[in-house]
Amino acid sequence: MAAYLIGQINIMDEELWQQYVDGVRLSLVPYSAEIVFRGRQAAVLAGENDRDLVVVIAFPDRDVVEKWFASAQYQSLIPLRDQAADVVITIYDTY
C-alpha cells in the first residue's frame, strides 16, 4: 500500500535549501518516489502551525520510504538539510 512522506519546513538559508532539494530529487529516482505536492502555507484554519512550507512525496510503501531515508545518498544530504532548514519529516500509510 502506498505511503507518503510529509515534510514540514521553515527555510533558514535559501541557497543551501535549493542544493538539498536538488539532491533529494536525484535520490528519489531509484525508489520510484514522486513529489506529489510542494506548497507554501496560505492560512491556518484551526490549531497552530509554525511551518511555512510542506512537501508530500509518494512512495510504493513504507518499507521503500525507510530504505530511501536510510540510503547513503539521502543520509549524505542530512547535514545540508539541517543547515538549510528546520524540518519535521513524518510518514503516513494509506488505508
C-alpha positions in Angstrom: 0.0 0.0 0.0 1.3 3.5 -0.8 3.0 5.6 1.8 3.5 9.3 1.9 6.4 11.2 3.4 5.4 14.7 4.6 8.0 17.3 5.2 7.0 20.5 7.1 9.7 23.1 6.6 11.0 26.5 7.7 13.8 27.6 5.4 16.8 29.3 7.0 19.1 29.5 4.0 17.6 29.6 0.5 20.8 28.7 -1.4 21.6 25.7 0.8 18.0 24.6 0.7 18.0 24.5 -3.1 21.1 22.4 -3.1 19.4 20.0 -0.7 16.2 19.9 -2.8 18.2 19.2 -6.0 20.0 16.3 -4.1 16.7 14.9 -2.8 15.2 14.9 -6.3 18.0 12.7 -7.6 17.9 10.4 -4.6 14.2 9.6 -5.1 14.6 8.2 -8.6 15.8 4.6 -7.7 12.9 4.3 -5.2 10.0 5.1 -7.7 9.1 8.0 -5.5 7.2 11.1 -6.8 6.8 14.6 -5.4 3.0 15.0 -5.3 2.8 18.5 -3.9 5.0 21.3 -2.7 3.5 24.5 -1.4 3.5 27.4 1.0 1.0 27.7 3.8 -1.7 30.1 2.9 -3.7 30.1 6.1 -4.3 28.1 9.3 -7.9 27.4 9.8 -7.7 25.5 13.1 -4.9 24.9 15.6 -1.4 26.2 15.3 1.2 25.5 12.6 4.5 27.4 12.5 5.8 25.7 9.3 5.8 27.8 6.1 6.2 25.1 3.5 5.1 21.5 3.0 6.2 18.7 0.7 4.3 15.5 0.0 6.3 12.6 -1.6 4.6 9.3 -2.6 6.4 6.0 -2.2 5.2 2.5 -3.2 5.1 1.5 0.5 6.5 2.4 4.0 9.4 0.0 3.6 10.6 1.9 0.5 10.3 5.2 2.4 12.5 3.8 5.1 15.0 2.3 2.7 15.3 5.7 0.9 15.7 7.6 4.2 18.4 5.2 5.3 20.2 5.2 1.9 23.8 6.6 1.7 22.7 9.0 -0.9 20.0 10.6 1.3 22.0 10.3 4.5 24.7 12.4 2.9 22.2 15.2 2.4 21.1 15.4 6.1 23.9 17.8 7.2 23.0 20.2 4.3 19.3 19.9 5.3 20.0 20.7 8.9 22.0 23.8 7.9 19.4 24.9 5.4 16.1 24.5 7.3 14.2 23.4 10.3 12.3 20.3 9.1 9.8 17.8 10.6 9.5 14.6 8.5 6.7 12.1 9.0 5.4 9.0 7.2 1.8 8.3 6.6 0.4 4.9 5.5 -2.7 4.8 3.3 -5.6 2.6 4.3 
